[in-house]
Amino acid sequence: MQVTGDPLFDATLDRLAPEGRVGLAVSGGPDSLALLLLAARARPNDIEVATVDHGLRPESAAEAAKVADICDRLGVPHFTLRAEVADGASRQARARDARYDVLALWMMARRLRWLATAHHADDQAETLLMRLARGSGLSGLSAIRERLPISPDLTIIRPLLDWSKAELRAVVEQAGIDPVDDPSNRDPAHDRTRFRSLLAAHDWIEPARLARSAAALAEAEEALDFALRPLEQERLWVTASGVSLHAFDLPAELQRRLLARAFRRLGPGRPRGPELDRALECLRRGGRCTLAGALLTGGEVWKLSPEPPRA
């Protein structure tokens, strides 16, 4: 098995996961197999692999076994994890949630801090287009983050966001491996498949450029979060009746973020998107409204308190 390293990948992996062993989520498709091959060359003694078998297709067990065989040839520890997918709508979303649940448990059991996934520039472009079509704000348009903490001890990293799908497929072909083909990736019932087809049908829409735009938006998101820290300390405080904030004179986006932080301080209800915008409009007018179990009162100082019980 011929595996060629890549200095840029090595540097990215070292930046995202500077120390400790790294877990890899590998399904057997070309993207995750390329991640496995590159990481095995970069950190031959510091990676472990997990393949999640959702049991949704008859071939899934054999595909997990194929990944296990490749890992054995590379000298990399491999684990097959079973994930039960609950019934209901949006099977892809439910399968994703179940996958990350079992991967998090596996990481804790193996004492792994970093989980690397194979999201790449084409995935980034598809995600950006999907969220544009939904009318997402800045946080949504930041799309797939390079680093995503999911707990104090667990962080998801995406070291392939600068790679195209074609480049990853070439890595796998050079190694002489035949990747798994999941037909659900071509099912037009899924939103992502439709946007993937849109990108494929128009060569003037370059995924790499869209991915750069998403990265720039992610940097803007980080800058706003940084700017919000002193504002939160100065303008948001807990009171005997709830939470108050002094935000009426701030730009709209900082108002929105401070209000979201206020809901977080108040309790479990965390409205987003249009709901949060409606609440902002009410507060700016000096009015009163209820949202997510809270009573909101506008004015020079905005106040949030638990919604009183209804008679």
C-alpha positions as CSV (number, residue, x, y, z in Angstrom):
1,M,0.0,0.0,0.0
2,Q,1.7,3.2,-1.2
3,V,1.0,6.1,1.1
4,T,2.6,9.5,0.4
5,G,2.7,12.2,3.1
6,D,1.8,15.8,2.6
7,P,3.7,18.6,4.6
8,L,0.7,21.0,4.5
9,F,-1.6,18.3,6.0
10,D,1.1,17.5,8.6
11,A,1.3,21.1,9.6
12,T,-2.5,21.5,9.8
13,L,-2.9,18.4,11.9
14,D,-0.1,19.6,14.3
15,R,-1.8,23.0,14.6
16,L,-5.3,21.6,15.2
17,A,-4.2,18.8,17.5
18,P,-0.8,19.9,19.0
19,E,-0.5,17.0,21.4
20,G,-1.9,13.6,22.3
21,R,-3.5,10.8,20.3
22,V,-6.1,11.6,17.6
23,G,-9.2,9.6,16.9
24,L,-10.3,9.4,13.2
25,A,-13.9,8.9,12.1
26,V,-13.5,6.7,9.0
27,S,-16.5,5.3,7.0
28,G,-14.6,3.8,4.1
29,G,-15.6,6.4,1.6
30,P,-12.8,8.2,-0.4
31,D,-12.8,11.3,1.9
32,S,-12.3,9.5,5.2
33,L,-9.9,7.0,3.7
34,A,-7.7,9.8,2.5
35,L,-7.8,11.2,6.0
36,L,-6.7,7.9,7.3
37,L,-3.9,7.5,4.9
38,L,-2.6,11.0,5.4
39,A,-2.8,10.8,9.2
40,A,-1.2,7.4,9.3
41,R,1.8,8.9,7.5
42,A,1.8,12.0,9.6
43,R,1.4,10.3,13.0
44,P,1.9,6.6,12.6
45,N,1.9,5.8,16.3
46,D,-0.6,8.4,17.6
47,I,-4.0,7.7,15.8
48,E,-6.9,5.4,16.4
49,V,-9.8,4.8,14.0
50,A,-13.5,4.3,14.6
51,T,-16.1,3.2,12.0
52,V,-19.7,3.7,12.9
53,D,-22.1,1.1,11.6
54,H,-25.7,2.4,11.7
55,G,-27.1,-0.8,10.3
56,L,-29.2,1.1,7.8
57,R,-27.8,-0.8,4.7
58,P,-27.0,-4.5,4.3
59,E,-23.5,-3.7,3.2
60,S,-22.6,-1.6,6.3
61,A,-21.0,-4.4,8.3
62,A,-18.8,-5.5,5.4
63,E,-17.7,-1.9,4.8
64,A,-16.7,-1.5,8.5
65,A,-14.7,-4.8,8.1
66,K,-13.0,-3.4,5.0
67,V,-11.9,-0.3,7.0
68,A,-10.6,-2.6,9.8
69,D,-8.5,-4.6,7.3
70,I,-7.0,-1.4,5.9
71,C,-6.1,-0.2,9.4
72,D,-4.6,-3.6,10.2
73,R,-2.3,-3.2,7.1
74,L,-1.4,0.3,8.3
75,G,-0.8,-0.9,11.9
76,V,-3.5,1.4,13.2
77,P,-6.0,0.4,16.0
78,H,-9.5,0.1,14.7
79,F,-12.9,-0.1,16.4
80,T,-16.4,-0.7,14.9
81,L,-19.1,1.1,16.8
82,R,-22.8,0.3,16.5
83,A,-25.3,3.3,16.5
84,E,-29.0,2.9,16.7
85,V,-30.9,5.4,14.6
86,A,-34.3,6.5,16.1
87,D,-37.4,6.4,13.9
88,G,-38.7,9.7,12.5
89,A,-38.1,12.3,9.8
90,S,-34.7,13.4,8.4
91,R,-32.9,10.1,8.7
92,Q,-29.6,11.6,7.7
93,A,-29.7,14.1,10.6
94,R,-30.7,11.4,13.1
95,A,-27.9,9.2,11.8
96,R,-25.4,12.0,12.2
97,D,-26.6,12.7,15.8
98,A,-26.3,9.0,16.7
99,R,-22.9,8.8,15.1
100,Y,-21.5,11.7,17.1
101,D,-23.0,10.3,20.3
102,V,-21.2,6.9,20.0
103,L,-18.0,8.6,18.8
104,A,-18.0,10.8,21.9
105,L,-18.4,7.8,24.1
106,W,-15.6,6.0,22.3
107,M,-13.3,9.0,22.6
108,M,-13.9,9.2,26.4
109,A,-13.3,5.5,26.8
110,R,-10.1,5.7,24.8
111,R,-9.0,9.0,26.5
112,L,-8.8,10.8,23.1
113,R,-9.1,14.5,23.1
114,W,-9.3,15.1,19.3
115,L,-11.7,13.6,16.8
116,A,-10.7,14.3,13.2
117,T,-13.4,14.1,10.5
118,A,-12.9,14.2,6.7
119,H,-15.0,17.3,5.8
120,H,-13.4,19.0,2.8
121,A,-13.7,22.1,0.6
122,D,-16.6,20.7,-1.4
123,D,-18.5,19.9,1.8
124,Q,-17.9,23.5,2.9
125,A,-19.2,24.9,-0.3
126,E,-22.3,22.7,-0.2
127,T,-23.0,23.8,3.4
128,L,-22.6,27.4,2.6
129,L,-25.1,27.2,-0.2
130,M,-27.6,25.3,1.9
131,R,-27.5,27.8,4.6
132,L,-27.7,30.8,2.2
133,A,-30.9,29.2,0.8
134,R,-32.2,29.0,4.4
135,G,-31.5,32.6,5.1
136,S,-28.9,31.9,7.8
137,G,-27.1,34.6,9.7
138,L,-23.4,35.0,10.2
139,S,-23.0,32.0,12.6
140,G,-24.7,29.7,10.1
141,L,-22.8,31.0,7.1
142,S,-19.5,30.3,8.9
143,A,-20.5,26.8,7.9
144,I,-18.1,23.9,8.9
145,R,-15.6,25.0,11.6
146,E,-12.1,23.9,11.5
147,R,-12.1,23.3,15.2
148,L,-15.3,22.6,17.2
149,P,-15.1,22.0,21.0
150,I,-18.0,19.7,22.2
151,S,-16.9,19.5,25.8
152,P,-13.9,20.7,27.8
153,D,-12.0,17.5,27.0
154,L,-13.3,16.7,23.4
155,T,-12.8,18.7,20.3
156,I,-13.7,17.9,16.7
157,I,-11.1,18.9,14.1
158,R,-11.4,19.1,10.3
159,P,-7.8,19.1,8.9
160,L,-9.0,18.7,5.2
161,L,-11.1,21.9,4.7
162,D,-8.5,23.1,2.2
163,W,-8.6,19.9,0.2
164,S,-11.0,19.3,-2.7
165,K,-12.9,16.0,-3.1
166,A,-10.9,15.3,-6.3
167,E,-7.6,15.7,-4.4
168,L,-8.7,13.3,-1.7
169,R,-9.9,10.7,-4.2
170,A,-6.4,10.9,-5.9
171,V,-4.7,10.1,-2.5
172,V,-6.9,6.9,-2.2
173,E,-6.3,5.9,-5.8
174,Q,-2.5,6.3,-5.4
175,A,-2.7,3.9,-2.5
176,G,-4.5,1.4,-4.7
177,I,-7.6,1.2,-2.5
178,D,-11.1,0.9,-3.8
179,P,-13.3,3.1,-1.5
180,V,-16.8,2.3,-0.3
181,D,-19.7,3.7,-2.4
182,D,-22.6,4.9,-0.4
183,P,-25.7,5.3,-2.7
184,S,-27.4,7.6,-0.2
185,N,-24.9,10.3,-1.2
186,R,-26.7,10.5,-4.5
187,D,-30.2,10.4,-3.2
188,P,-32.0,13.5,-4.5
189,A,-34.3,13.4,-1.4
190,H,-31.5,14.9,0.6
191,D,-30.9,18.7,0.6
192,R,-27.1,18.2,0.4
193,T,-27.4,16.0,-2.6
194,R,-29.3,18.6,-4.5
195,F,-26.7,21.3,-3.7
196,R,-23.9,18.9,-4.7
197,S,-25.6,18.4,-8.1
198,L,-25.9,22.2,-8.4
199,L,-22.2,22.6,-7.9
200,A,-21.4,19.8,-10.3
201,A,-23.7,21.3,-13.0
202,H,-22.1,24.8,-13.0
203,D,-18.3,24.9,-13.3
204,W,-18.3,28.6,-12.8
205,I,-19.3,28.0,-9.1
206,E,-15.9,27.0,-7.7
207,P,-16.1,25.1,-4.3
208,A,-12.7,26.4,-3.3
209,R,-13.8,30.0,-3.6
210,L,-17.0,29.3,-1.7
211,A,-15.0,27.6,1.0
212,R,-12.7,30.6,1.3
213,S,-15.8,32.8,1.8
214,A,-17.0,30.5,4.5
215,A,-13.6,30.6,6.2
216,A,-13.6,34.5,6.1
217,L,-17.1,34.4,7.7
218,A,-15.9,32.1,10.4
219,E,-13.1,34.6,11.1
220,A,-15.6,37.4,11.4
221,E,-17.7,35.2,13.8
222,E,-14.6,34.6,16.0
223,A,-13.9,38.4,16.0
224,L,-17.4,39.2,17.1
225,D,-17.3,36.7,19.8
226,F,-14.0,38.2,21.0
227,A,-15.5,41.7,21.0
228,L,-18.5,40.4,22.9
229,R,-16.6,39.3,26.0
230,P,-15.9,42.7,27.5
231,L,-19.4,43.9,26.5
232,E,-21.0,40.9,28.3
233,Q,-19.1,41.8,31.5
234,E,-20.0,45.5,31.2
235,R,-23.6,45.4,30.0
236,L,-25.2,42.1,31.1
237,W,-25.8,41.3,34.7
238,V,-27.9,38.9,36.8
239,T,-30.6,40.4,39.0
240,A,-32.9,39.0,41.7
241,S,-35.7,38.7,39.2
242,G,-33.7,37.5,36.2
243,V,-31.2,39.1,33.8
244,S,-30.8,42.7,32.6
245,L,-28.8,44.1,29.7
246,H,-27.9,47.6,28.5
247,A,-27.8,47.1,24.7
248,F,-30.2,49.6,23.0
249,D,-27.3,51.7,21.7
250,L,-25.3,48.8,20.2
251,P,-25.2,47.6,16.5
252,A,-27.9,45.1,15.8
253,E,-25.6,42.1,15.6
254,L,-24.1,42.8,19.0
255,Q,-27.6,43.3,20.4
256,R,-28.6,39.9,19.0
257,R,-25.6,38.2,20.5
258,L,-25.9,39.8,23.9
259,L,-29.6,38.9,24.0
260,A,-28.7,35.2,23.2
261,R,-26.2,35.3,26.1
262,A,-28.9,36.7,28.4
263,F,-31.2,33.8,27.5
264,R,-28.3,31.4,28.3
265,R,-27.9,33.0,31.7
266,L,-31.6,32.9,32.4
267,G,-32.2,29.2,31.7
268,P,-32.5,26.4,29.2
269,G,-34.6,28.2,26.6
270,R,-32.3,29.4,23.8
271,P,-34.2,30.9,20.9
272,R,-32.4,31.5,17.6
273,G,-33.0,33.0,14.2
274,P,-36.4,34.6,13.5
275,E,-37.6,34.1,17.1
276,L,-34.6,36.1,18.4
277,D,-35.2,38.8,15.8
278,R,-38.8,39.2,16.8
279,A,-37.8,39.5,20.4
280,L,-35.2,42.2,19.5
281,E,-37.8,44.2,17.6
282,C,-40.1,44.1,20.6
283,L,-37.3,45.2,23.0
284,R,-36.2,48.1,20.7
285,R,-39.8,49.4,20.7
286,G,-39.8,49.3,24.5
287,G,-42.5,46.7,24.5
288,R,-43.2,43.5,26.4
289,C,-43.3,40.0,25.0
290,T,-42.7,36.4,26.0
291,L,-40.3,33.9,24.4
292,A,-38.8,30.6,25.3
293,G,-40.3,30.7,28.8
294,A,-39.1,34.3,29.5
295,L,-40.9,37.6,29.9
296,L,-39.0,40.4,28.0
297,T,-39.4,44.0,28.9
298,G,-37.8,46.8,26.7
299,G,-36.6,50.3,27.6
300,E,-33.2,51.8,28.2
301,V,-32.3,48.6,30.1
302,W,-33.8,45.4,28.7
303,K,-35.0,42.9,31.3
304,L,-35.6,39.1,31.1
305,S,-37.3,37.2,33.8
306,P,-39.0,33.8,34.0
307,E,-42.5,33.9,32.4
308,P,-45.1,33.9,35.2
309,P,-47.4,30.9,35.3
310,R,-50.6,31.3,33.4
311,A,-53.9,31.5,35.2
